[in-house]
Amino acid sequence: MAVQTTLPAPLVELVEQLARLPGLGPKSALKVAMTLLEWPRGRAETLGEGILRLRERLCLCSRCFGLSETPMCPVCADPSRDPQQLCIVAQWDSVMLLEETAQFGGYYLVLGGLLDPLDGVTPGNLRLDALRARLREDDITECILALGATLAAESTASHIKNLLAREFPGVRLTRLAQGIPLGTEVKYVDKETLSQSLRYRQDL
């Protein structure tokens, strides 16, 4: 990213770091950096410490790959959930939204993204081996795809459908009902729409 060289070097470095965050371009990053400069030192230090704690205290769940404070997240550690249902999502934030609906009582698997050849995301970049392992080791009878309705989500759904048909033909594959608008990611769907989509999911 090209930053004006008339800016002080420490500010240039911070702007370049901030501009790498999703949704922040050079101008927005500069605005955020200038705001941080106006903060009292203690407030800025608290923010920095919070970022470090985020890295130190959070890890990926060893089972579903969602964010967790423990090696196994509370959902995966809950023996009362339905072991026959596995909900597949692209990112961990979708798990939070689905849990808020209180409509799903099974377990989850976070793929870590969606297939997108133009962005260089291939099957090898997703946790498909982890999906295979869960299907081999657990008593799963239904996989529910909660991937959204984007082109990348459709491509991923098709790939998983072929994988299951080829390697696990006895496992039922369903998807969220298409109350989710085309082109929308799961994390941007309101709770009621998501709840209805999960309740009236469809076979693939």
C-alpha positions in Angstrom: 0.0 0.0 0.0 1.3 3.5 -0.9 1.3 5.8 2.1 2.3 9.5 1.9 6.0 9.6 2.7 5.5 13.0 4.4 3.9 11.2 7.4 6.2 10.3 10.3 7.6 6.8 10.0 5.9 5.3 13.1 2.5 6.5 11.7 3.3 5.1 8.3 4.0 1.7 9.8 0.8 1.7 11.9 -1.3 2.8 8.9 0.2 0.0 6.8 -0.6 -2.6 9.5 -4.2 -1.3 10.0 -4.8 -1.2 6.2 -4.4 -5.0 6.2 -7.5 -5.5 8.3 -10.7 -6.4 6.4 -12.8 -3.3 5.5 -10.0 -0.8 6.1 -8.4 1.0 3.1 -5.5 3.4 3.3 -7.8 6.4 4.2 -9.8 4.6 6.8 -6.6 3.2 8.3 -5.1 6.7 8.6 -8.3 7.9 10.3 -8.1 5.1 12.8 -4.4 5.7 13.4 -5.0 9.4 14.0 -7.8 8.6 16.4 -5.4 6.3 18.4 -2.9 9.1 18.5 -5.5 11.3 20.2 -6.3 8.7 22.9 -4.7 9.0 26.3 -1.6 6.7 26.7 -3.4 4.5 29.2 -6.3 3.8 26.8 -4.0 3.0 23.9 -2.0 0.6 26.1 -5.3 -1.1 27.2 -6.1 -1.7 23.6 -2.7 -3.1 22.9 -2.9 -5.4 25.9 -6.3 -6.5 24.8 -5.0 -7.6 21.4 -2.2 -9.5 23.0 -4.6 -11.2 25.4 -6.7 -12.2 22.5 -3.8 -14.0 20.9 -2.6 -15.5 24.2 -6.0 -16.7 25.6 -7.8 -17.9 22.6 -7.1 -21.0 20.5 -8.9 -23.2 18.0 -11.0 -26.0 19.4 -9.3 -29.3 18.6 -12.6 -30.8 17.5 -14.7 -28.2 15.6 -11.9 -25.6 15.0 -14.0 -22.8 16.4 -12.5 -20.1 18.7 -12.2 -21.3 22.3 -10.6 -20.5 25.5 -9.9 -24.2 26.2 -8.5 -27.0 23.9 -12.1 -28.2 23.4 -14.9 -25.6 23.2 -18.0 -25.8 25.4 -20.2 -27.0 22.5 -18.0 -29.9 21.6 -17.5 -30.7 25.3 -21.3 -30.9 25.9 -22.3 -34.6 26.0 -26.0 -33.7 25.9 -25.9 -32.6 22.2 -27.0 -34.8 19.4 -24.0 -36.8 18.1 -25.7 -37.7 14.9 -26.0 -34.1 13.5 -23.0 -32.2 12.2 -23.4 -28.6 11.0 -20.7 -27.4 8.6 -19.9 -23.7 8.5 -17.3 -21.6 6.8 -16.1 -19.6 9.8 -16.4 -19.7 13.5 -18.7 -16.6 13.8 -21.5 -18.5 12.0 -21.4 -21.0 15.0 -22.2 -18.1 17.4 -25.2 -17.0 15.3 -26.6 -20.5 14.9 -26.2 -21.0 18.6 -28.2 -17.8 19.3 -31.2 -19.3 17.4 -31.4 -22.2 19.9 -32.7 -24.4 17.1 -29.7 -26.7 16.6 -28.6 -29.3 19.2 -25.8 -31.1 17.3 -22.2 -30.4 16.8 -20.2 -28.2 14.4 -17.2 -28.2 12.0 -15.6 -25.0 10.8 -14.2 -25.4 7.3 -12.0 -22.4 7.5 -13.3 -20.8 4.4 -15.1 -21.4 1.1 -13.9 -22.7 -2.3 -12.8 -19.7 -4.4 -10.3 -20.5 -7.2 -10.0 -16.9 -8.1 -8.8 -16.2 -4.6 -6.6 -19.3 -4.5 -8.9 -21.2 -2.1 -8.9 -24.8 -3.2 -10.1 -28.0 -1.5 -6.7 -28.4 0.1 -7.2 -25.1 1.9 -10.3 -26.3 3.7 -10.7 -28.8 6.6 -12.1 -31.5 4.4 -9.8 -34.1 6.0 -11.2 -33.2 9.4 -14.7 -33.7 8.0 -13.7 -37.1 6.7 -12.3 -38.0 10.1 -15.4 -36.9 11.9 -17.6 -38.9 9.6 -15.4 -42.0 10.0 -15.1 -41.7 13.8 -18.5 -40.4 14.9 -22.0 -41.7 14.6 -23.1 -38.9 12.2 -26.2 -39.5 10.2 -26.8 -36.0 8.9 -24.5 -33.2 7.7 -26.1 -29.8 7.6 -24.5 -27.2 5.3 -24.8 -23.6 6.7 -22.6 -21.9 4.2 -24.7 -19.1 2.9 -25.9 -18.5 -0.6 -22.9 -17.0 -2.4 -21.3 -18.5 -5.5 -18.4 -19.7 -3.3 -20.8 -21.3 -0.9 -22.6 -23.1 -3.8 -19.3 -24.3 -5.1 -18.3 -25.6 -1.7 -21.7 -27.3 -1.2 -21.3 -29.1 -4.5 -17.9 -30.3 -3.6 -19.0 -31.6 -0.2 -22.0 -33.2 -1.8 -19.8 -35.2 -4.2 -17.4 -36.1 -1.4 -20.2 -37.6 0.7 -21.8 -39.4 -2.2 -18.5 -40.9 -3.0 -17.1 -41.7 0.4 -20.1 -41.6 2.9 -23.2 -42.4 0.9 -25.2 -43.3 4.0 -24.9 -39.8 5.5 -27.8 -37.5 4.7 -26.8 -34.1 3.4 -29.1 -31.1 4.0 -28.7 -27.3 3.7 -30.3 -24.3 5.3 -33.6 -23.5 3.6 -33.3 -20.7 1.0 -34.8 -18.0 3.1 -31.3 -16.6 3.0 -31.0 -14.1 0.2 -28.8 -15.0 -2.7 -25.3 -13.4 -2.3 -25.6 -13.2 1.5 -23.1 -14.8 3.9 -24.5 -16.6 7.0 -22.9 -14.1 9.4 -24.9 -11.2 8.0 -28.3 -12.9 8.2 -30.7 -11.8 11.0 -31.5 -14.3 13.8 -35.1 -15.0 12.8 -34.3 -15.7 9.2 -31.4 -18.0 10.2 -33.7 -19.8 12.7 -36.3 -20.5 10.0 -33.7 -21.5 7.5 -32.2 -24.0 10.0 -35.6 -25.4 11.0 -36.8 -25.9 7.4 -33.5 -27.1 5.9 -33.5 -29.0 2.7 -32.0 -32.2 1.3 -29.3 -31.8 -1.3 
